Structure formats: C-alpha cells, structure tokens
C-alpha cells in the first residue's frame, strides 16, 4: 500500500473527483480530502492510498503538475507524520482575569 499526498487542489474538489484522477493507474484503496473542522471546507489537499506501489509511482509521475480546476497539482509520496512529541498545545497564562495580582 502506498500513500500519496495531493496538494494545490481546487477547493471544489471532492473525494470522488480525486479518486477518478487516480483510478486509471491502479486500485484506489481510499481518498481522504482534508477539511477545516469548523467550516467543513476543503483545505486544498488530500491523501490517496493505492494498493500497488507500481501504480502509485505511475500516478505520481503522470499527474504531478497536471492542471485541474485551474491549479497545477502537487503530487508526491506522502511523508510519515512528524513526531509531535514535546510540542505543547497550550498552557501558560494568557492574561486571563484572576491570574496574578490586581494592582
């Protein structure tokens, strides 16, 4: 199984339209269109999983730079998620009321 990053997508792209781009090159296992969790709107990139590495390589070579919806697609093999250990998602004081002395 090979995971492919698809970037610079038109915001109107759908999982079905992305799947149809890749199917001529082999079996598409899944398509994940990344969306904003608050608005549900596409963020302009997706991940495609293809069953065979050979088909994935052919799809990357054929589709990278292809114009779709007025945008040149950026397609390459997906990199593993970066290790996020040590990154904090908050904490600390942000000037909340009641934190610290009142002068």
ABEGO torsion letter per residue (X at the ends): XBBBBBBGBBAABBAAAAAAAAAAAEBBABBBBBBBAAAGBBAGBBBBBBABAAAAAAAAAAABGBBBGGBBBBBBBBBBBBBABGBBAEEEBAGBBGBEBBX
